[in-house]
């Protein structure tokens, strides 16, 4: 099972949900991309659909293995995976290996495409 997480939106450092991820992170993370499309939901957070020719920009973080189950359960709750808004999927970031990421599970959230693929430069 992978113990890495690709983040592209509000779980990034300096964003409103970083404090949910930070306690579980080991190291500084690395800049990465993942194939997919990024959207502005109009609700102050993005939505991603993975796959295709475009790239989503973000970071990959290693999660503490000893706390992995707690981390994923907490992040699933924070990201709405328990309500079906997002679901956790395995992706292949540009830095190699496999990482978890949260993909949009509700097409109604795919309001406006972010052509740059980067939530921070929208």
C-alpha positions as CSV (number, residue, x, y, z in Angstrom):
1,X,0.0,0.0,0.0
2,X,1.3,3.4,-0.9
3,X,2.1,5.9,1.9
4,X,2.3,9.0,-0.4
5,X,-0.3,11.6,-1.1
6,X,-0.6,13.9,-4.1
7,X,-2.2,17.2,-3.2
8,X,-3.3,19.9,-5.6
9,X,-5.6,22.3,-3.7
10,X,-6.6,23.2,-0.2
11,X,-4.4,20.5,1.4
12,X,-1.2,22.3,0.1
13,X,0.9,24.4,2.5
14,X,-0.6,27.8,3.2
15,X,-4.1,26.7,2.1
16,X,-7.1,26.3,4.5
17,X,-6.9,22.5,4.9
18,X,-3.1,22.1,5.2
19,X,-3.5,21.8,9.0
20,X,-5.4,18.5,8.4
21,X,-2.5,17.0,6.5
22,X,0.6,18.5,8.2
23,X,0.6,16.3,11.3
24,X,0.9,13.1,9.2
25,X,3.6,14.4,6.8
26,X,7.2,13.2,6.8
27,X,9.6,15.6,5.1
28,X,9.0,18.6,2.8
29,X,7.3,16.9,-0.1
30,X,8.2,17.3,-3.7
31,X,6.7,19.3,-6.6
32,X,4.9,16.9,-9.0
33,X,2.3,16.7,-11.7
34,X,-0.3,14.1,-12.5
35,X,-2.3,13.7,-15.7
36,X,-5.8,15.2,-15.3
37,X,-8.0,18.2,-15.4
38,X,-8.5,20.7,-12.6
39,X,-11.7,22.7,-11.9
40,X,-12.7,25.6,-9.8
41,X,-15.9,24.5,-8.0
42,X,-16.9,28.1,-7.2
43,X,-16.9,27.0,-3.5
44,X,-13.3,28.1,-2.6
45,X,-11.8,24.6,-3.4
46,X,-10.8,22.7,-6.5
47,X,-11.9,19.5,-8.0
48,X,-9.8,17.1,-10.1
49,X,-10.5,14.4,-12.6
50,X,-7.5,12.3,-13.3
51,X,-6.3,11.0,-16.7
52,X,-6.0,12.6,-20.1
53,X,-3.5,14.8,-21.8
54,X,-3.5,17.8,-19.4
55,X,-1.5,18.1,-16.1
56,X,-2.5,18.9,-12.6
57,X,0.3,20.6,-10.6
58,X,0.8,19.9,-6.9
59,X,3.1,18.2,-4.4
60,X,3.6,14.7,-3.2
61,X,4.0,14.1,0.5
62,X,5.2,11.0,2.3
63,X,2.9,10.0,5.1
64,X,4.1,8.5,8.4
65,X,3.7,4.8,7.9
66,X,2.9,4.2,11.6
67,X,0.0,6.7,11.3
68,X,-1.1,5.8,7.8
69,X,-4.5,4.4,8.7
70,X,-5.4,7.3,10.9
71,X,-4.2,9.8,8.3
72,X,-6.2,8.2,5.5
73,X,-9.4,7.9,7.6
74,X,-9.0,11.6,8.7
75,X,-8.4,12.8,5.2
76,X,-11.2,10.8,3.8
77,X,-13.6,12.5,6.2
78,X,-12.1,16.0,5.5
79,X,-12.2,15.5,1.7
80,X,-15.8,14.3,1.7
81,X,-14.9,10.8,0.6
82,X,-17.4,9.4,3.2
83,X,-20.2,11.5,1.5
84,X,-19.2,10.7,-2.0
85,X,-18.0,14.1,-3.0
86,X,-14.5,12.9,-3.6
87,X,-12.9,9.5,-3.6
88,X,-9.4,8.4,-2.9
89,X,-7.7,6.9,-6.0
90,X,-4.1,5.8,-6.8
91,X,-2.3,8.1,-9.2
92,X,1.2,8.0,-10.8
93,X,2.8,11.4,-10.2
94,X,5.8,12.6,-12.3
95,X,8.2,12.0,-9.4
96,X,7.6,8.2,-9.8
97,X,5.9,5.6,-7.8
98,X,2.3,5.7,-6.7
99,X,0.4,8.2,-4.5
100,X,-3.1,8.6,-3.2
101,X,-5.1,11.6,-4.4
102,X,-8.7,12.8,-4.1
103,X,-10.7,12.8,-7.3
104,X,-14.1,14.5,-7.7
105,X,-17.0,12.2,-7.4
106,X,-19.7,14.8,-8.1
107,X,-19.9,16.2,-11.7
108,X,-21.9,19.2,-10.4
109,X,-18.6,20.4,-8.8
110,X,-16.8,20.7,-12.1
111,X,-17.8,24.3,-12.6
112,X,-14.9,26.1,-14.4
113,X,-11.8,24.5,-15.9
114,X,-8.5,25.8,-14.6
115,X,-6.4,25.7,-17.8
116,X,-3.1,26.1,-16.0
117,X,-3.8,22.9,-13.9
118,X,-2.5,24.8,-10.8
119,X,-4.9,25.9,-8.1
120,X,-2.4,28.4,-6.7
121,X,-2.2,30.3,-10.0
122,X,-5.9,30.2,-10.9
